[in-house]
Amino acid sequence: MFAVDIRAQDMWVGDDGQGGSIVSSVSAPSRSELENFTAENVGGKKIPRSSASSMSNGKTPSRTPGIMRTGDLLMRNGQSILPHEKAFSIQIGWRLFRLSGASINSDAPSYFSTYFEEQLRLDENGNGPTKTLFIDRDPDTFADICRHLQGYYVIPRDNAHYVRLYADAQFYSLQRLISQLFDSEIFVSIGGQQFQIPRETFSGPGNSSNFFSLGFAGFLGSRDDAFPGLESRNLMRPPPVQPQTVPNRSPKIFEDLIHLSRGYPLLIRDKEHRAQLLSDCKYYGFKGLMHKMFVHSISYNAERSKSEIIMQLEDLHKSGISFVNDASPSDQSPLGGWVNYMRPFVDETSYEVIVEIGSQETKIDFRSMRADFYGDTKARISSLFQTVADKMNLPHNLPLGLMMSSGGASAASASPANTPLSEDRVKIRIGQDAHIILDGQEHTMDESALDYQQELEYNPEPPTPTATSLAPGQSWPNPTMRPSSTRPPPSKKRKRRGSLDEFGEWIVRKGQWRMRVQPRVESSPRVGWGEESGSMEIVLCAVKLDAFSGQRGRNMGRGFVS
């Protein structure tokens, strides 16, 4: 007799030999007892495999390869199976089902096959009726399980039906149905709309560990661990499992994400549509799709013999940033190079990156050829510079005490000066190839401005005092009056549009910049005037600028809200 487990509280009702009703409290054998059961211990007797064939119902059974008969109990590969032609009664809730041994054997060993095998072993004659197995579960769900046992492919209708099938398949130990459901489509409700998604839809790079795959593993476990944290063998019934439902997201946006993940082009209607797609990509964990949808432009620059990618500053990811030297460093002198970018999970090669910076948080000072950044833009620029420094294996620029203090480097205020590649005001370079729109009109830099830039490049100024370095209460009365150069600009005749005196500072509405890394040039008694200090710095090289020179230019770009 097998031991009684917790499932013994589910009573089995059947008919005895005289037609009366009897109740059995004997439970089905446990899974470990079932696995230890072999053809050699049927009924407690050792049966030689060579003589396992016997008479059944007065007829000599046909010899089927791999199957042996012992009374009414069939054996296959050392595991007992039920006689195919015999009918067995199973009552689920208020509904009675009758299944043949062939149907029950189709997904065995199981809760059903184990119980009825025990009934046949207890019957000495082997011809008596078996008791009806009673289980207090949902009969409608079991009707679909019956179709599975009869050889039909059962497809869940929705996410709730899927969960019921999966939970009952685990409870009844139907391993073949468990594997079928585990490998089937994902059933989920998004914003009240049902979706049936093939698992390979979101299996691409960066998308595999997503909201649905992790949620499925968390709620339904795995093939071997159906209900995480619970011992399934001792469960009276499965715990309630809530179907995967996302009520607070848009089903239309999710349809677009499925369309894109299948390899089809997606027409992004406007900025709001793109923002909604990116927001849901982040929510569901579709990193590969998210990087694919970021605004970008990839082209080949024939004049520079390089492929280029334009990316917005806020869309750059640390793992895609790299530094490429101009040439192989054959000597010990530091070499310059350019910052490149490769979209994670999307691109197979890196491109020379052109960073687009908007939001009117960039101010250019032409007298020092430096740029100030403000707000979130300053924090992103600082993070970008530090990432480049990390890729180049440069040491951190913060004091050791600050690094070891509470919060570490994150506690310091965001500034490019906290990186080893820049001061607080970032060095810039604007050449004749830069396309400039100033106050709504096309602008061309004159030769004097270009000469002055070149002079500053090799004869840099001392650092200009910033707001943090001024005494309390002290400030510059006018930005254009700051002492920004130790030597005056060359005294050449200048064009009106390119005069540095007229346009000392610009506010950049939008700008595109290449990122050049080069040896730092300093002027000090210790290093020398115009000599390389051995350290490196980043120079932002202008590609395209849309700027205004003052409040009038800014007001020209304003629009009316009504």
Buried (B, 14 or more C-beta within 10 A) or exposed (E): EBEEBEBBEBBBBBBEEEEEEEEBEBBBBBBEBBEEBEBEEBEEEEBEEEEBBBEBEEEEBEEEEEBBBBBBBBBBEEBBBBBBEBEBBBBBBEEEBEBBBBBBBBBBBBBBBBBBBBBBBBBEEBEBBBBBBBBEBBBEBBEBBBEBBEEEEBBBEBBBBBBBBBBBBBBBBBBBBBEBBBEBBBBBBBBEEEBBBEBEBBEBEBBBEBBBBEBBEEBBBEEEBBBEEEEBEEBEBBEEBEBBEBEEBBBEBBEBBBEBBEEEEBEBEEEEBBEBBBBBBEBBBBBBBBBBBBBBEEEEEEEEEBBBBBBBBBBBBEEBBBBEEEEEEEEEEBBBBBBBBBBBBBBEEBBBBBBBBBBBBBBBBBBBBBBBBEEEBBBBBBBBBBBBBBBBEBEBBBEEEBEEEEEEEEEBEBBBBBBBBBBBBBBBBBEEEBEBBBBEEEBEBBBBBBEBBEBBBEBBBEEBEBEEEEEEEEEBEEEBEBEBBEEEBEEEEBEEBBBBEEBBBBBBBBBBBBBBBBBBBBBEEEBEEEBBBEBBBBBBBBBBBBBBBBEEBBEEEEEEEE
